[in-house]
Amino acid sequence: MYALHAVWSGPLGPCVRAEDSNANVKSRGQAYRSARPHPFAPAAGSVRRAIWGMSRTCRGMYAAVMTQIVIRVDPETGDALSHLVELTGKNRSQAARDAIRAAERQAVLERVRRQAEAIRDDPADRAEAARVARDMEVLRAW
């Protein structure tokens, strides 16, 4: 098993070192001598493979959270997106996500409005509501 240690180093990005828990120290002083590989350090290739495996797993987890889409926009829509970014200070991705959520909310509200109108305008449903109201009248306390 590897223990990975990482730091973020500005323009270099992540810097990683690893320790192999299965490695044996050959001599008591080996861990203290300088200018030699760390006694628990695995080979760079095996660390690279371990990190690659983790990155594939992390990408899979990321993909479960975020989905990338590509859209083609006409010049007018592109200008509107640029203006929205300028007005809100959000990046293009966040502005697009917000616009999609707002459109979805609007579509749901529109569907509910149409369903409510259909129920309101249904003579059978209105007759049933009137019958229930009459039946409930006898249960009224005052």
ChimeraX commands (.cxc) that place a marker at each C-alpha (Angstrom):
marker #1 position 0.00,0.00,0.00 radius 0.5
marker #1 position 1.25,3.47,-0.84 radius 0.5
marker #1 position 0.84,6.51,1.35 radius 0.5
marker #1 position 0.69,9.51,-0.97 radius 0.5
marker #1 position 1.67,12.98,0.21 radius 0.5
marker #1 position 0.90,15.93,-2.02 radius 0.5
marker #1 position 1.18,19.69,-2.01 radius 0.5
marker #1 position -0.02,22.22,-4.54 radius 0.5
marker #1 position 2.93,24.14,-5.92 radius 0.5
marker #1 position 1.56,27.10,-7.85 radius 0.5
marker #1 position 2.35,26.80,-11.56 radius 0.5
marker #1 position 3.74,23.28,-11.13 radius 0.5
marker #1 position 0.43,21.96,-9.82 radius 0.5
marker #1 position 0.41,18.97,-7.50 radius 0.5
marker #1 position 3.74,17.63,-6.28 radius 0.5
marker #1 position 3.43,14.08,-4.96 radius 0.5
marker #1 position 5.68,11.78,-3.00 radius 0.5
marker #1 position 4.84,8.26,-1.89 radius 0.5
marker #1 position 5.86,5.78,0.74 radius 0.5
marker #1 position 5.50,2.03,0.24 radius 0.5
marker #1 position 4.36,0.36,3.46 radius 0.5
marker #1 position 5.73,-2.98,2.22 radius 0.5
marker #1 position 9.29,-1.72,1.71 radius 0.5
marker #1 position 11.89,-2.85,4.22 radius 0.5
marker #1 position 14.69,-0.71,5.54 radius 0.5
marker #1 position 17.94,-2.60,4.78 radius 0.5
marker #1 position 19.92,-1.06,7.61 radius 0.5
marker #1 position 19.16,1.00,10.67 radius 0.5
marker #1 position 21.17,3.97,9.36 radius 0.5
marker #1 position 19.70,3.84,5.86 radius 0.5
marker #1 position 16.76,6.02,6.85 radius 0.5
marker #1 position 19.13,8.72,8.20 radius 0.5
marker #1 position 21.75,8.98,5.46 radius 0.5
marker #1 position 21.34,11.81,3.00 radius 0.5
marker #1 position 21.75,11.85,-0.79 radius 0.5
marker #1 position 20.13,8.44,-1.10 radius 0.5
marker #1 position 16.61,7.48,-2.07 radius 0.5
marker #1 position 14.17,7.40,0.79 radius 0.5
marker #1 position 14.09,3.85,2.16 radius 0.5
marker #1 position 10.33,3.62,1.77 radius 0.5
marker #1 position 10.16,5.33,-1.63 radius 0.5
marker #1 position 8.62,3.16,-4.35 radius 0.5
marker #1 position 9.77,3.34,-7.97 radius 0.5
marker #1 position 8.50,6.39,-9.86 radius 0.5
marker #1 position 6.74,4.22,-12.44 radius 0.5
marker #1 position 4.68,2.41,-9.83 radius 0.5
marker #1 position 3.69,5.73,-8.23 radius 0.5
marker #1 position 2.74,7.07,-11.66 radius 0.5
marker #1 position 0.52,4.00,-12.25 radius 0.5
marker #1 position -1.08,4.37,-8.82 radius 0.5
marker #1 position -1.84,8.05,-9.41 radius 0.5
marker #1 position -3.18,7.26,-12.90 radius 0.5
marker #1 position -5.49,4.66,-11.39 radius 0.5
marker #1 position -6.68,7.17,-8.80 radius 0.5
marker #1 position -7.20,9.85,-11.41 radius 0.5
marker #1 position -9.37,7.47,-13.44 radius 0.5
marker #1 position -11.43,6.77,-10.32 radius 0.5
marker #1 position -11.63,10.48,-9.48 radius 0.5
marker #1 position -12.63,11.32,-13.05 radius 0.5
marker #1 position -15.40,8.75,-12.76 radius 0.5
marker #1 position -16.56,10.34,-9.51 radius 0.5
marker #1 position -16.32,13.80,-11.07 radius 0.5
marker #1 position -18.30,12.62,-14.10 radius 0.5
marker #1 position -21.04,11.45,-11.75 radius 0.5
marker #1 position -21.23,14.97,-10.36 radius 0.5
marker #1 position -20.65,17.12,-13.44 radius 0.5
marker #1 position -21.46,16.43,-17.07 radius 0.5
marker #1 position -19.75,18.35,-19.81 radius 0.5
marker #1 position -21.83,19.54,-22.75 radius 0.5
marker #1 position -20.88,21.44,-25.86 radius 0.5
marker #1 position -23.37,23.83,-27.40 radius 0.5
marker #1 position -23.23,25.82,-30.59 radius 0.5
marker #1 position -24.58,29.34,-30.28 radius 0.5
marker #1 position -25.40,31.90,-32.89 radius 0.5
marker #1 position -23.68,35.29,-32.63 radius 0.5
marker #1 position -26.68,36.88,-30.88 radius 0.5
marker #1 position -26.72,34.18,-28.18 radius 0.5
marker #1 position -22.94,34.40,-27.80 radius 0.5
marker #1 position -23.21,38.16,-27.30 radius 0.5
marker #1 position -26.01,37.65,-24.77 radius 0.5
marker #1 position -23.87,35.14,-22.84 radius 0.5
marker #1 position -20.89,37.50,-22.86 radius 0.5
marker #1 position -23.11,40.34,-21.64 radius 0.5
marker #1 position -24.57,38.10,-18.90 radius 0.5
marker #1 position -21.05,37.17,-17.77 radius 0.5
marker #1 position -20.11,40.86,-17.71 radius 0.5
marker #1 position -23.25,41.82,-15.76 radius 0.5
marker #1 position -23.13,39.04,-13.18 radius 0.5
marker #1 position -19.39,38.45,-12.81 radius 0.5
marker #1 position -19.99,34.72,-13.23 radius 0.5
marker #1 position -17.98,32.60,-15.62 radius 0.5
marker #1 position -19.57,31.25,-18.81 radius 0.5
marker #1 position -20.16,27.80,-17.35 radius 0.5
marker #1 position -21.91,29.13,-14.25 radius 0.5
marker #1 position -24.03,31.52,-16.33 radius 0.5
marker #1 position -25.06,28.66,-18.62 radius 0.5
marker #1 position -25.87,26.38,-15.65 radius 0.5
marker #1 position -27.98,29.10,-14.04 radius 0.5
marker #1 position -29.81,29.76,-17.32 radius 0.5
marker #1 position -30.58,26.05,-17.76 radius 0.5
marker #1 position -31.90,25.81,-14.19 radius 0.5
marker #1 position -34.04,28.92,-14.68 radius 0.5
marker #1 position -35.45,27.54,-17.94 radius 0.5
marker #1 position -36.22,24.23,-16.23 radius 0.5
marker #1 position -38.01,25.98,-13.34 radius 0.5
marker #1 position -40.01,28.04,-15.85 radius 0.5
marker #1 position -40.98,24.90,-17.78 radius 0.5
marker #1 position -42.15,23.17,-14.58 radius 0.5
marker #1 position -44.22,26.21,-13.56 radius 0.5
marker #1 position -45.74,26.37,-17.03 radius 0.5
marker #1 position -46.67,22.68,-16.90 radius 0.5
marker #1 position -48.27,23.08,-13.46 radius 0.5
marker #1 position -50.20,26.13,-14.70 radius 0.5
marker #1 position -51.53,24.16,-17.71 radius 0.5
marker #1 position -52.50,21.22,-15.48 radius 0.5
marker #1 position -54.30,23.55,-13.05 radius 0.5
marker #1 position -56.19,25.18,-15.92 radius 0.5
marker #1 position -57.15,21.77,-17.31 radius 0.5
marker #1 position -58.50,20.70,-13.92 radius 0.5
marker #1 position -60.29,24.02,-13.46 radius 0.5
marker #1 position -61.92,23.74,-16.87 radius 0.5
marker #1 position -62.92,20.05,-16.52 radius 0.5
marker #1 position -66.72,19.88,-15.95 radius 0.5
marker #1 position -66.51,16.41,-14.40 radius 0.5
marker #1 position -63.87,17.53,-11.92 radius 0.5
marker #1 position -65.88,20.64,-11.04 radius 0.5
marker #1 position -68.99,18.50,-10.44 radius 0.5
marker #1 position -66.98,16.14,-8.19 radius 0.5
marker #1 position -65.59,19.09,-6.20 radius 0.5
marker #1 position -69.14,20.46,-5.73 radius 0.5
marker #1 position -70.39,17.02,-4.58 radius 0.5
marker #1 position -67.53,16.72,-2.03 radius 0.5
marker #1 position -68.28,20.25,-0.78 radius 0.5
marker #1 position -71.97,19.31,-0.25 radius 0.5
marker #1 position -70.98,16.10,1.56 radius 0.5
marker #1 position -68.57,18.02,3.80 radius 0.5
marker #1 position -71.22,20.65,4.62 radius 0.5
marker #1 position -73.02,18.18,6.91 radius 0.5
marker #1 position -69.83,17.72,8.93 radius 0.5
marker #1 position -69.37,21.42,9.54 radius 0.5
marker #1 position -69.35,22.32,13.22 radius 0.5
marker #1 position -70.84,25.82,12.83 radius 0.5
marker link #1:1,2 radius 0.2
marker link #1:2,3 radius 0.2
marker link #1:3,4 radius 0.2
marker link #1:4,5 radius 0.2
marker link #1:5,6 radius 0.2
marker link #1:6,7 radius 0.2
marker link #1:7,8 radius 0.2
marker link #1:8,9 radius 0.2
marker link #1:9,10 radius 0.2
marker link #1:10,11 radius 0.2
marker link #1:11,12 radius 0.2
marker link #1:12,13 radius 0.2
marker link #1:13,14 radius 0.2
marker link #1:14,15 radius 0.2
marker link #1:15,16 radius 0.2
marker link #1:16,17 radius 0.2
marker link #1:17,18 radius 0.2
marker link #1:18,19 radius 0.2
marker link #1:19,20 radius 0.2
marker link #1:20,21 radius 0.2
marker link #1:21,22 radius 0.2
marker link #1:22,23 radius 0.2
marker link #1:23,24 radius 0.2
marker link #1:24,25 radius 0.2
marker link #1:25,26 radius 0.2
marker link #1:26,27 radius 0.2
marker link #1:27,28 radius 0.2
marker link #1:28,29 radius 0.2
marker link #1:29,30 radius 0.2
marker link #1:30,31 radius 0.2
marker link #1:31,32 radius 0.2
marker link #1:32,33 radius 0.2
marker link #1:33,34 radius 0.2
marker link #1:34,35 radius 0.2
marker link #1:35,36 radius 0.2
marker link #1:36,37 radius 0.2
marker link #1:37,38 radius 0.2
marker link #1:38,39 radius 0.2
marker link #1:39,40 radius 0.2
marker link #1:40,41 radius 0.2
marker link #1:41,42 radius 0.2
marker link #1:42,43 radius 0.2
marker link #1:43,44 radius 0.2
marker link #1:44,45 radius 0.2
marker link #1:45,46 radius 0.2
marker link #1:46,47 radius 0.2
marker link #1:47,48 radius 0.2
marker link #1:48,49 radius 0.2
marker link #1:49,50 radius 0.2
marker link #1:50,51 radius 0.2
marker link #1:51,52 radius 0.2
marker link #1:52,53 radius 0.2
marker link #1:53,54 radius 0.2
marker link #1:54,55 radius 0.2
marker link #1:55,56 radius 0.2
marker link #1:56,57 radius 0.2
marker link #1:57,58 radius 0.2
marker link #1:58,59 radius 0.2
marker link #1:59,60 radius 0.2
marker link #1:60,61 radius 0.2
marker link #1:61,62 radius 0.2
marker link #1:62,63 radius 0.2
marker link #1:63,64 radius 0.2
marker link #1:64,65 radius 0.2
marker link #1:65,66 radius 0.2
marker link #1:66,67 radius 0.2
marker link #1:67,68 radius 0.2
marker link #1:68,69 radius 0.2
marker link #1:69,70 radius 0.2
marker link #1:70,71 radius 0.2
marker link #1:71,72 radius 0.2
marker link #1:72,73 radius 0.2
marker link #1:73,74 radius 0.2
marker link #1:74,75 radius 0.2
marker link #1:75,76 radius 0.2
marker link #1:76,77 radius 0.2
marker link #1:77,78 radius 0.2
marker link #1:78,79 radius 0.2
marker link #1:79,80 radius 0.2
marker link #1:80,81 radius 0.2
marker link #1:81,82 radius 0.2
marker link #1:82,83 radius 0.2
marker link #1:83,84 radius 0.2
marker link #1:84,85 radius 0.2
marker link #1:85,86 radius 0.2
marker link #1:86,87 radius 0.2
marker link #1:87,88 radius 0.2
marker link #1:88,89 radius 0.2
marker link #1:89,90 radius 0.2
marker link #1:90,91 radius 0.2
marker link #1:91,92 radius 0.2
marker link #1:92,93 radius 0.2
marker link #1:93,94 radius 0.2
marker link #1:94,95 radius 0.2
marker link #1:95,96 radius 0.2
marker link #1:96,97 radius 0.2
marker link #1:97,98 radius 0.2
marker link #1:98,99 radius 0.2
marker link #1:99,100 radius 0.2
marker link #1:100,101 radius 0.2
marker link #1:101,102 radius 0.2
marker link #1:102,103 radius 0.2
marker link #1:103,104 radius 0.2
marker link #1:104,105 radius 0.2
marker link #1:105,106 radius 0.2
marker link #1:106,107 radius 0.2
marker link #1:107,108 radius 0.2
marker link #1:108,109 radius 0.2
marker link #1:109,110 radius 0.2
marker link #1:110,111 radius 0.2
marker link #1:111,112 radius 0.2
marker link #1:112,113 radius 0.2
marker link #1:113,114 radius 0.2
marker link #1:114,115 radius 0.2
marker link #1:115,116 radius 0.2
marker link #1:116,117 radius 0.2
marker link #1:117,118 radius 0.2
marker link #1:118,119 radius 0.2
marker link #1:119,120 radius 0.2
marker link #1:120,121 radius 0.2
marker link #1:121,122 radius 0.2
marker link #1:122,123 radius 0.2
marker link #1:123,124 radius 0.2
marker link #1:124,125 radius 0.2
marker link #1:125,126 radius 0.2
marker link #1:126,127 radius 0.2
marker link #1:127,128 radius 0.2
marker link #1:128,129 radius 0.2
marker link #1:129,130 radius 0.2
marker link #1:130,131 radius 0.2
marker link #1:131,132 radius 0.2
marker link #1:132,133 radius 0.2
marker link #1:133,134 radius 0.2
marker link #1:134,135 radius 0.2
marker link #1:135,136 radius 0.2
marker link #1:136,137 radius 0.2
marker link #1:137,138 radius 0.2
marker link #1:138,139 radius 0.2
marker link #1:139,140 radius 0.2
marker link #1:140,141 radius 0.2
marker link #1:141,142 radius 0.2
view
